[in-house]
């Protein structure tokens, strides 16, 4: 219900009555914090307080906020061409970015389809895999193998390959297409279960989709590179497409430019987003292997990929992404990720001795404290804010994914806040 704005109302009070916030029960949630400025690794609130951002705005701001090189690139592009449709037209920023991304990819991952969000990038990847078979005249391969604790987005197709039970999308099970959700093949039992699904259903499966090395929103769960090699071998045996969802893990987050680099594996399709533009503008990419693209290269118009987001390849976003790649080339971001890994390991180590903690784990610039029981995440978040840290736990997971440019002092504020707050929490009953 709308209401009149009083003369004394602030933008916060007047606007909050009309916005619908994500992942929140707005009736009972603690009020969101009003941010008026960002700089480096800091959020500046309306009351003047500064918080060290421990999650880099959902892992996007890999170079910190307001990096002058990215800002200058966007400003130049804004003066020239803020947007142009990508249907029947192209522009230098998109083509240059596509070439640069292809050069970063292993093997023959060399065709880039742009979109505006990670969820859409996943939807496009799934459509590519299914239509590959349709273009061959095979109409039975329309399902996927995905993994428990996996998360690939909130749109309908992406939800369908997320964990149906432990994830946030169980409510929509009756709506979603049915896929094969199995345990990651990491031990004798899970490998045998995975192989049984392949043997029974290979002729109806189009591909396998996984977040390489880290299942992010499913609990920041890690797995070994060997799992990716096993999936590549299985996909090859059964003629399936292997999709790596690098939306969270890409661009230095796991300590290498891409998580797949640590396995020496070339998937058939890769999805990218999050840190692609350095946290500046929305952009995503689905990068396909040459053999995938070849199935769409045809005299038959029906073999084309019929997908086209309105703002795909937005020039401003492409300019930001190009500038972000410049920074990875010019500055030692991977070295910084390694230093962050060492600092996270040392700084979070005291949590291992707490009765409230089940596990502490670190991979690259990802630090995770898994709680032993359920806790009030809103309360935890408010306690972190009191200590000058913006940390947003979910479920039983308290995690840090800071900008790769964070200073030692700022990172210490974050790890100290985690240790101090978790020491205050009573152990589970």
N, C-alpha and C positions, 0 to 999 in steps of 0.2 A: 504494500500500500504506500502510495506516495504521500508526502506531506510538504507543507510550505517551509521554505528555509527562513529561519529567523535571522534578524539582522546581526545577531551576535554569534551565530554559528560559525565554526571554523570549517575549512575544507574537509577535515577528518570527520567531524560529527555529521556534517551535511551529506558527505559521500558514502560513509559506511552504511547508512540506511538503505543504500541502493546497490551495493556490490555483493556478489556471491563469491565467497572465498573458497579456495581448493582444499580438499582433504580435511575438512573441518566441520564439526557440528556447531553451527554458528550460534545456536541458542545457549550452549553451555561453554563455549571456548573462552579462553582468556582473550582480551582485546589485542588485536595485532598492533605491532609497534609502528609508529609513523616515521618513515625514513625520508629525509629531505635532501640528502647529498651522499655521494660515495666518493672515496678516494683511496687508492692503493688497496689495502686489505681491510678498510674500515667503512662502517656504516655510521652516518651521522643522523641522529634522531632529532625530531622537532624541538625537543627540550634542550638540545645541545650535547647530550651524552654521545659518546663514541663507543661503538662495539667492534671488536675484532671479529671479522666474518670467518667462521670456522668451516663453512660449507660452500663458499664461493658461489652463492646463488645457484644452488643445485648443480654445483661442479662446473659451471660455465665460465666463470671469470678466472681463467687459468693464468692470465698475466696481471691479475688485479684489476681494479676498476679504473676507468678514465685514463688508460694508457695513452700517452700523447701520440704515439705512432698510429694507433688504430683510430683515434679521434680525428687526426689530420686526414687520414685516408677517407673517412666517412664524410668529413666536411668538404673535401674536394669533389667527391662524387655527388654530394647533395647539390652543389653548385652547377653540376653538369647534367645529371640525369638521375633523379631519385628512383624512378621506376619506369619500366616498359614491359609490356606483355612478352612472354617467352614463346608464344604460339606464332610461328612464321617469322619471328624476329629473334635476333641474338644480339649480344653486346660484349665489349671487350672484357669486362669484369668477370662475367660468367665463364666465357671460353678460357680465359687465362686461369681461373681458379680450377676448372675442370682438368686442364692439362696438369697443373701443379699437384692436384690430388692424385691423379693417375700415376704421376711420377713417384709419389710417396708410397703407393700400394705395392705389395709384392706380386710377382707373377704377372699375369695378363688381366688384372683388375683395371680396366681402362675405359669404361663407359660410365659417366656420372649423370644421374638423374636427380635434379634438385627439387626440394620441397621446403616447407616452412617449419616443420616440427619433427621430432624423433618418431612419434607415433605414426605419422604419415609415411616417413621413410621406411618403417617396418611394413606398413600396409603395401607399399610399392614393391618391396622385396618379395613379399608373399605372392603378390600378383604376378611378378616376373617369373617366379618359380612355377606357379600353376600354369600360366599361359605358355611357358616354354613347352610343356607337355601338350597343351591344347593345340599349339601350332604344329606339333608332330602328329596330330590326329589321335593322341592318347587322352581320353576323357575320364579316366578313372583316378588319376593321381591329383587329388585335391585336398589332401590332409597333410599335416605336419607332425613331426616329433618335436616336442619341447620338453622343458624340465621343471620339476618341482622346485619351488622357490624362485622361479624365473619371473622376470618382469620385462615387458616390451612396450608398454604404453597403455593409454586409456581409451583409444578408439575401439570400435567393435572388433575388427579383425585382430588388432594387437592384443586386446583383452583375451581373446580366445586362445592365445598361446602363452598366457601368463599362468601361474599356479592357480588352479581353480578353487583350492581349499584354503591354503595358508595366506593367499594374497587378498587384495581388496575387492576382487570382482566376483566373489562367489554369488552375490545377489543376482547376477545376470546369467547364470548358467543356462536357463531355459531359452535365452535369446541367442547365445553364442554358438557358432559352429563347433562341432566336436572334433578335437584333435587327440593325439596320443601324448599324454603328459606322464613322463616317467622320471625315475631317479637318475641323477647323473651317473654314468658308468664309471665308478671309482673303485669298486671292490668286486670280489667274486660274485656276490649275489646280484648287485645292481648291473654288472656287466651281463650276466646271464639273462636278467629280466629285459634289458635293452635289446639283446640279440633275439629274444623270443618275439618281441614286438616287430622287429624288422623281418623276421622269417615269416610271420603270419600276415603282415600288412604291407610289405614293401611295394606291392603292385598298386596300392592306393595312396602312397605317400609321395608328395612332391619334394619335400626337403626337411632338413633338420635346422632348427634355429636355437642359438645359444648366446648368452653374454660371456665372452671369453675371459677366463680367470676370475672374474668377480660378478656374482649375482647381486646387483645393487639394491634395488628397492625391496627385494625378497629377504633382506637381512644382512647385506654386505658379506656374503658367504664366498669364500675363496676355494678354488680348485687348482690342481696342478696342470701345467702345460700338456702333460701326457694325455689328459682327457680330450683335449682338442685334437691331438694326433690320432687318438682312437676314433673320434667322430669322423675325421677325414677319411680314415681307412674304411670305416663302415659305410660312409656315403659312397665311396668309390666302388665298393663291392656290390652295392645294391642300386647304383645309378641314380643316387639322390643328390639334390643340391644342398650345399652346406652354407648357411647364413650366419655370419658373425654380427651380432648387435654390439657395435663398439660405441654406441651413443654415450655411455658413461665412461667406458674404459679408454677411449681414444684420446689422442693429443697429450701424451705424457703422464696420464693419471696413474698408471700402474708401474711407472719407471722406465718404460720404453715408449716410443712414439705411439704404437698401437699394441694392445695386449697380444694380438696374434703373433707379433714379432718374437715373443718369448717361446713360442711353440714351433716356429719355422714352418707354419702351415699356411697354405693359400686357400681361403674359402672361395665359394663361387659368387657370393654377394656379401657386401659389407654395408652396414648402415652407420651413418655419422651424424652428429648434431652437437648439442650441449656446448662444448668448448670450441666448436668449429669457428665461430666468430669472436672468440675471446670474451664471450658473455656480453656482446654489444647489441646484436640484433638477431632475430629468429632466422635460422637457416638450417637445413638438413640436406643430406645427400645419401643416395643409394648408389653404390658403386658396384657395377656388374662385371664379371669376367667376360672376355671376348666371346667365349663359346655361348654364353647366355644371350648376348646381343645378337649373335649370328642367327639365332632362331627367330628373331623378329625382323631380320633384314630380308625383305620379300617383295615380290610384285603384287602380293595379295594385300589389299588395304586392311583386311580383317586381322592380319598378323601384327599390326602395329600395337604398341602399348598405349591404350586409351586412358591416360591419366594426365592431368595437368592442373596443379594447384594455381590459383589466380596469381599469387605473388611468388611463384617459383622463380628462383634465380634472381631475386630482387637485387638490383645493382648496388644499393647501399650495403646490404648484407654481404654480398660477394666481395665488395671492397674491404669490409671489415675482416672477412675471412682471409683475404689475401694478405692484409697487414698482419694478422695473427700468425700466418705461416712465415712471414718475414722475421718475426720475433723468434720463432723456433729456430730459424736458420742463423740468426745473428747473436742470440743470447743462449746461454747454456741451461735451457729449461730442464733437460733430462738430468743434468748434474744437480740442479736444484731439487728435483724430485727425489734423487738419491739422498741428498742431505736431509730432506724432510722425513724420509723413511727412517733414517737413523735417529732423528730428534723425536719422532713419534714413538718409536720403540722404547727409547729411554724415558720419555716423559710420561707414557702411559703404563710403564712397568709396575709402578706401585699399585695399580688397580688389581693386579693378579692376586694380591693378598686380601682383597675385600670379600666378605661373605656374600655381598650383593652381586658379585661378578662371576660369570661362568667362563668367559674367555676374553683374551686380548689378542688381537692380530693386526699385522701391518703388512701392506704390500704397496710399494711405491709411496705416493702421496695420499694413501688411504689408511687411516687409523681407526680401528673398531674396538669398542668395548661392548661385549654382549652381556646383558644383565641376566642374573639367575632366575628372575621372576618378572612379572608384569609390574610396571610402575606408571605413575601419572606423568605422561610425557610433557603436558603443559606446565606442570609444576616444575619438572626438571629444567625445562627451557627458561622459566622465569628465574630460577636460581642461577643458571648460567649467565643470564643477562645481568643479574646483580653483581657478578664478578667480571663484567665487561666483555663477555663473550657471546657471540650469536651462534648457538649450537642447537640443532632441531632434531631431537631423538624421535625415533618411530619404533613402535612395538617394543622389543627388548634391546634395541640397538641404539647405542650412542656412538656417533661416528664423527670423524674429522676428515674433510676433503678440502683443505685450504687452497688458496691461490699458490701456484708454484713460485711466486715471487715473494711470499711471506718472509718476514725477517725472523731471526732467531728469537728475538724478544717477544714478538707478536705470537709466534707459535708457542712459546712458553706460557703466555697468558692462557691460551686455549687448553693445553695439556694440564696446567695447574688447576684450571677451573673444573675440568672433568674429574680429576683426582679428588679435589676438595669437596665437590658436590656429592659425588658417589660415596664418599666417606660419611656424609651426613644421612644417607638413606638407610633406613632400618632394613635388615636382611629379610628375605621372604620367609613366610611362616612354613 
